């Protein structure tokens, strides 16, 4: 069995049409993804001066403390909103954010999915991945927003995977044309490696298998994940490297009409690749230490 952790994207923009209560929530068979749109307070982007080259720009990344609130939802990130304050950060002013404390050294025992109590029916995270970026891509809704998170570790001289989210396709990118540009955080509750009872071989445990893929339509009507065919192994004490790649690119759908090609999706189905034309991306990498 594989399990996709929670990934969410929260976006700070100034457009009134996207204010506070506007949100897109997609419940999936395994992951639950959510995009919330909140106002960006500092509308200080000069409209008369040239902007940066069209692209996505990294703002920060970390592995942070994880916590749930009284409703068993993530306690953070939590954004200040005096008009409609969240119980998790009701005293935070507009433009502020509450996040977990980032750390470099982490408990090996707490993060090792093989021994921390994680199973096929219970996922026990030890922290939360957070990546921030600004969307200055200028892309429209013909470009999809995708996200790929990996955690790797060199074991006996060989690079092994502890996490591979697969390519998470959120659908059309709603943030490329915002003025001022959108600041986005993608976060997910996380542990590392394999766990007892998980499927052996490729796309196991924290290496996510296909979700809603191949798609049942062109274009897809919801979030889907394309597996990376990686095999996750148990971590060891020592250095772990996280890499997050966020991309906006035009999807190319190819129809298939056989069960062999479609797998669990009834034919016809569609597989997806991404055009290099106009593609924009940002790669964010950071290390932690398991002790």
N, C-alpha and C positions, 0 to 999 in steps of 0.2 A: 504494500500500500504506500502511496505517496501522499504528502500533505503540503499544500501551498499555504504559507503563512499569510497573515493579513498584510496587505499592501494598501495604502491609502495615499491619495494626493490631495493636499490642501493648497489652494491657490489664492494669493492676495492680489486683487486687482481693484482698479478705481471705477470701473464701469458700473453705472447704476443698474444696468440690466442684469448684472451678475451679483447683486448685493446679497449679503448674509444668508437669507433663507434659500437662495438658489442652490440646489445640490443635485448630484446624480448618484444614485446608489444602485449597485447591481449585485444581487445575491447570486452566487454561483454554487455549483455542486460542492466544491471544496473550499475555495477562498471566498472572502467577502471583501469587495473593493468599494471604495467610496471616494468621490471627488466633491469637495466642498469649496465654495467660492466665497471669499471674504474681502472686505474693502482694503485696498492699500492706502495708507494714510498720507504718505508723502508724495503728492502728485507734482514732483519737482523735475520731471523729465523735460528738458527744454524742447519745445515744439519747433523752434525756428532754427535749431542747430542740428547738424547731422548726427544720427545715431551710430552705434557700433555696427560692424559688419553683421549681416543676418546670421544668427547662430543661437545655440543654447549655451549659457555661461554658468559654470559651477560657482556656487556661493559658499558651500560648506558641506561636510559629511562627518558622521560619527556613529559609533555604537554607544548607545546611551542606556541609562537605567529604564526599567520597564515597570509599569504599575497599572492596575485596573481601578476604576472608581467604584462607587457603591452599586452601579448598574452593570458591573462587569464589562464595561467598555474601557478603551484606552483612556487613561487619565490625561495623557498628553500625546502629541502637541495640543495645546489649548490656546486659542487666540482671544485676546481682549476684544470685547464688543459691548460697549456700555448701553447700546440700544436694546440688546437682547443677550445679557450676560450668561455665560455657561456656568453651571454650578461648580465646575472643576477649576475655574479661574475667574470668579465673579469680581474680584478686586483689581484685575489687570485692565489697564486703560487701553483704549483703541490704539492699534499699532504695536501692541506688546504681544509677547508669546511666552508660554510656559513649555519648556521641554525637559526631558530627563537629563541628568548630569552625565556628560560623556566621560568615558574612562579608557585608558590604554590597557591596564592589567585587569583581567577577568578571572573569576573562579573556574578552573577547569571542570571541577565536579558539577557545578551548576549549569555549565554550557554544553556538556557532553550529553547528547540526546540518548546515547546508549545506556547511560546510568542515572539520568536525572528524573526518571519517572515518565518520560515520554513513551507513548505506545501508539498503536493504530487507532485508538479511540480517544487519546488524550495527548495534547501537545503542550509541553512545558517550556516556555521561552525563558531565557536568562537575561535578555536585553532587547533593545529595539534599534534597528538600523534607521538612520535618517540621512537623506540626501536632499540638499537645497540647490535649486538652479533658477536662473532667470531666462524666460523665453523671449528672445529678441529675434525669433526666426522669421516672423512675418508670414508664416504659413497659414493656409486656410483649411477648410474642413475636408479637402481632398487628401490631406496628410494625416496619417495615423500617429498617435503617441504611443511609443513602446518603451518598455523598461526591462532590463536584464540585470539581476544581482547575482554575483558569485562570491563564495568564500573558498579560498584555496590554502593549502599548507604543503610544504615540502617535507616528505617523509621518506627517509632512506635515500635521499637524492632525487626523488620522483615527486612531481607536483600532483597532489591529490585534491579532489573536490570534496568540500564539506557542505556546500550549498550551491545549487544552481536553480534559479527561479524559472528557467526557460524564458522565452520572449513573451512578456505580458503585453498584449495589445489592448489598450484602453479604448480604442475606436478613434474617430476623428478628433484631432487636436483642437480643443476649444480656446487655447491660450495664445496662439501665434499672432493674432491681430490686435491684442489689447493695448490701450494707451492710458496710462503708462504701462510698460511691459509687466507681464505677470511674474511674480515670484512664487515658486512651487516647492513644496516639500513632499517627498515620497517617503513613507515610513512603513516598517513591518516588524512585528514581533518575531523573535528569532532565537533558535538554538542551533547547534552545529552537528552535522554528521548523520549517521545511520542510527536506527533504534530497534529494539527487539521486536520481531514480528513483521518488520517492513519487508517489502518485496526485495529480493536480491537482484543484482545486476543493474542495468541502465534504468534511469528515471525512477530511482528508489528514494524513499524517505524525503530528505531535504533537496533532492534533485527531482524537480517537479515533472510529472508526466503531463501529457496533453489534457487540457481542459476546454471543453466546447470546441474541439478541433480534431479533424478538419471541420470547417464551418458548414452550416446547413443552408447558407444563403450567400449571395454576392450583392452588396457587401454584408458582412456579419452584422447581426442586430444587437450584439452585446459583447462583453469582454471575452477574450479567449487567450489561451496560453499554448505556445508551441514548444514542445519539449526539446531539450538540448542533447538528449541521449548521453548524458554524463552519469557516472556512478558515484554516489556519495559514500564515503568511508568514515569510520570513527575518527575523531580528532585525537591528537596527542598534545601534551603540554608544549608550549612554545609559541612561535610566531604564526599568526593567521592573517591573510591579506584579503580584504573585501574590495570588490570592484563593482561599481554600478555604472551602467551605460544607458542613458536616456536618449531616445532618438525620435525625430519626426521625419516620416518618409511616406511616399505614396505606395499603398499596397497594390499588388498585382494578384488578382484571383485567377486560379486555374481550376476548371470544373473536371470532376471525375465521376464515373458512373458505375464503378464496380465496388463490391463489398471489400475486396482486397485493398483497394486504394482508400476507401472511406472508413474502414475500421468500425468503431462504435457508432459513427454517424450514418444514418440511412442514406443511400444514394438518392439523388445526386448530392455530391459534397464538393467543397472547394478548399484547396490548399492556397497558402499565401506566401509570396515573396515580396521584397521591397525594392523599389526603384532607387538607383543611385542619383537620379536627377533631382536636384533640389534638396537632397537629404541633409539634415543637420543633426548633430549629436554632441553630447558632452560625456566624457568618461571621468569618473571620480573614484579615486583609489585611496585606501587608508589601511593601516595595520592595527591589530590588537595582539595582546600577549595572554595566553592561557597559562595560569599558574596553579 
